[in-house]
Each structure stands twice: as C-alpha cells, then as structure tokens.
C-alpha cells in the first residue's frame, strides 16, 4: 500500500507552489520496511536524482511528512520504498512547478 500526496495532490498530479511543498507519505507492506525515500528530479539538477528525504522505519508500515526546504525550481518528486526483502516499490511523480509570487 502506497499513498504519496503533496498539499492535497495525489501521485501523478501536477501542482504549483510559491512555498516549499509538504509531502504526506503512508506505506504498508507485508514485510518490514527498510527504507522510505523521496527522490527529486529538477531540470538541470543532479544525476542520479538525489534522495532528499529518508526514513528507516524498521516496521511493516510508515506514516510521515516531509517538506522540501530546498525547493527552488520546477521538480518531480518520487516515493521509493525498500522492504527488507530487497524488492522496491515506487510511487509518483508529483510535479511541483514553482511560481514566483511578488
């Protein structure tokens, strides 16, 4: 089970923001979860895409939030989950173009 939202927008949606976006993460798995990560892609940004948030729940579920305080450009955020059995699940992207507010 994966839920990945940003300020009320679900994975696969696009939103604009004048402030750093906050992401809500809810994950449940059949096995213990080793890592929950948010990976960010920004045009002209780092490659491979950097991990901008990481949690190690050591449980079969995780709920939390993350605010991208380094948000300064159009970006895509993906949720990556690694259970302890070494398989992976991905969710997203959520497209977050920035807007300039004067």
C-alpha positions as YAML, in Angstrom:
chain: A
units: angstrom
residues:
- id: 1
  name: UNK
  ca: [0.00, 0.00, 0.00]
- id: 2
  name: UNK
  ca: [1.41, 3.39, -1.02]
- id: 3
  name: UNK
  ca: [-0.06, 6.86, -0.64]
- id: 4
  name: UNK
  ca: [2.00, 9.86, -1.67]
- id: 5
  name: UNK
  ca: [0.47, 13.35, -1.65]
- id: 6
  name: UNK
  ca: [1.66, 16.94, -1.73]
- id: 7
  name: UNK
  ca: [-0.55, 19.61, -0.23]
- id: 8
  name: UNK
  ca: [-3.67, 17.59, -1.13]
- id: 9
  name: UNK
  ca: [-2.47, 16.49, -4.59]
- id: 10
  name: UNK
  ca: [-2.00, 12.76, -5.18]
- id: 11
  name: UNK
  ca: [0.77, 10.96, -7.01]
- id: 12
  name: UNK
  ca: [0.54, 11.51, -10.76]
- id: 13
  name: UNK
  ca: [-0.92, 15.00, -10.36]
- id: 14
  name: UNK
  ca: [0.69, 18.36, -11.01]
- id: 15
  name: UNK
  ca: [0.51, 21.34, -8.70]
- id: 16
  name: UNK
  ca: [2.13, 24.77, -8.47]
- id: 17
  name: UNK
  ca: [3.56, 26.25, -5.34]
- id: 18
  name: UNK
  ca: [5.07, 29.51, -4.14]
- id: 19
  name: UNK
  ca: [6.26, 27.83, -0.94]
- id: 20
  name: UNK
  ca: [8.19, 24.61, -0.27]
- id: 21
  name: UNK
  ca: [5.80, 21.66, -0.80]
- id: 22
  name: UNK
  ca: [4.96, 19.31, 2.04]
- id: 23
  name: UNK
  ca: [4.55, 15.63, 1.19]
- id: 24
  name: UNK
  ca: [2.39, 13.16, 3.11]
- id: 25
  name: UNK
  ca: [3.63, 9.56, 2.99]
- id: 26
  name: UNK
  ca: [1.71, 6.42, 4.01]
- id: 27
  name: UNK
  ca: [3.17, 2.98, 3.34]
- id: 28
  name: UNK
  ca: [2.26, -0.55, 4.41]
- id: 29
  name: UNK
  ca: [3.98, -3.75, 3.32]
- id: 30
  name: UNK
  ca: [3.82, -7.47, 4.03]
- id: 31
  name: UNK
  ca: [7.37, -7.36, 5.39]
- id: 32
  name: UNK
  ca: [9.43, -4.98, 7.47]
- id: 33
  name: UNK
  ca: [10.28, -1.79, 5.57]
- id: 34
  name: UNK
  ca: [13.98, -0.99, 5.47]
- id: 35
  name: UNK
  ca: [13.86, 2.47, 3.81]
- id: 36
  name: UNK
  ca: [11.32, 5.08, 2.73]
- id: 37
  name: UNK
  ca: [12.85, 7.74, 0.47]
- id: 38
  name: UNK
  ca: [11.76, 10.75, -1.56]
- id: 39
  name: UNK
  ca: [13.83, 11.22, -4.71]
- id: 40
  name: UNK
  ca: [13.82, 14.57, -6.53]
- id: 41
  name: UNK
  ca: [14.37, 15.37, -10.20]
- id: 42
  name: UNK
  ca: [14.81, 19.00, -11.23]
- id: 43
  name: UNK
  ca: [15.75, 20.10, -14.77]
- id: 44
  name: UNK
  ca: [19.50, 20.61, -14.89]
- id: 45
  name: UNK
  ca: [19.77, 19.13, -11.40]
- id: 46
  name: UNK
  ca: [21.98, 16.40, -10.01]
- id: 47
  name: UNK
  ca: [22.16, 12.92, -11.52]
- id: 48
  name: UNK
  ca: [21.49, 10.36, -10.29]
- id: 49
  name: UNK
  ca: [18.49, 12.07, -8.78]
- id: 50
  name: UNK
  ca: [19.25, 12.90, -5.15]
- id: 51
  name: UNK
  ca: [17.47, 11.44, -2.17]
- id: 52
  name: UNK
  ca: [16.01, 14.48, -0.38]
- id: 53
  name: UNK
  ca: [14.29, 12.57, 2.44]
- id: 54
  name: UNK
  ca: [14.96, 9.20, 4.04]
- id: 55
  name: UNK
  ca: [13.42, 7.26, 6.93]
- id: 56
  name: UNK
  ca: [14.24, 3.80, 8.28]
- id: 57
  name: UNK
  ca: [11.04, 2.65, 9.99]
- id: 58
  name: UNK
  ca: [12.05, -0.99, 10.76]
- id: 59
  name: UNK
  ca: [8.33, -1.76, 10.82]
- id: 60
  name: UNK
  ca: [5.77, -3.02, 8.28]
- id: 61
  name: UNK
  ca: [4.23, 0.45, 7.99]
- id: 62
  name: UNK
  ca: [5.28, 4.08, 7.91]
- id: 63
  name: UNK
  ca: [3.42, 7.40, 8.06]
- id: 64
  name: UNK
  ca: [5.14, 10.75, 7.95]
- id: 65
  name: UNK
  ca: [5.60, 14.10, 6.28]
- id: 66
  name: UNK
  ca: [8.48, 15.82, 4.54]
- id: 67
  name: UNK
  ca: [8.83, 19.46, 3.47]
- id: 68
  name: UNK
  ca: [11.28, 20.12, 0.63]
- id: 69
  name: UNK
  ca: [13.03, 23.16, 2.10]
- id: 70
  name: UNK
  ca: [15.47, 23.16, -0.86]
- id: 71
  name: UNK
  ca: [12.58, 23.68, -3.29]
- id: 72
  name: UNK
  ca: [13.58, 26.38, -5.76]
- id: 73
  name: UNK
  ca: [12.71, 25.16, -9.25]
- id: 74
  name: UNK
  ca: [10.30, 23.03, -11.21]
- id: 75
  name: UNK
  ca: [10.70, 19.49, -9.92]
- id: 76
  name: UNK
  ca: [9.34, 15.97, -9.83]
- id: 77
  name: UNK
  ca: [9.26, 14.05, -6.53]
- id: 78
  name: UNK
  ca: [9.07, 10.25, -6.40]
- id: 79
  name: UNK
  ca: [8.49, 8.00, -3.41]
- id: 80
  name: UNK
  ca: [10.73, 4.93, -3.18]
- id: 81
  name: UNK
  ca: [10.15, 2.15, -0.65]
- id: 82
  name: UNK
  ca: [12.61, -0.67, 0.03]
- id: 83
  name: UNK
  ca: [11.25, -3.55, 2.13]
- id: 84
  name: UNK
  ca: [13.74, -5.75, 3.95]
- id: 85
  name: UNK
  ca: [13.35, -8.43, 1.23]
- id: 86
  name: UNK
  ca: [15.30, -6.07, -1.13]
- id: 87
  name: UNK
  ca: [12.49, -5.52, -3.61]
- id: 88
  name: UNK
  ca: [11.35, -1.96, -4.31]
- id: 89
  name: UNK
  ca: [8.13, -0.07, -4.79]
- id: 90
  name: UNK
  ca: [7.87, 3.35, -6.44]
- id: 91
  name: UNK
  ca: [5.13, 5.98, -6.38]
- id: 92
  name: UNK
  ca: [4.80, 9.30, -8.08]
- id: 93
  name: UNK
  ca: [5.76, 11.52, -9.59]
- id: 94
  name: UNK
  ca: [4.19, 14.63, -8.18]
- id: 95
  name: UNK
  ca: [5.06, 17.57, -10.42]
- id: 96
  name: UNK
  ca: [5.76, 20.75, -8.45]
- id: 97
  name: UNK
  ca: [6.48, 23.75, -10.67]
- id: 98
  name: UNK
  ca: [7.41, 26.78, -8.62]
- id: 99
  name: UNK
  ca: [5.66, 30.07, -9.18]
- id: 100
  name: UNK
  ca: [7.04, 33.49, -8.48]
- id: 101
  name: UNK
  ca: [4.89, 35.49, -6.08]
- id: 102
  name: UNK
  ca: [5.60, 39.22, -5.92]
...
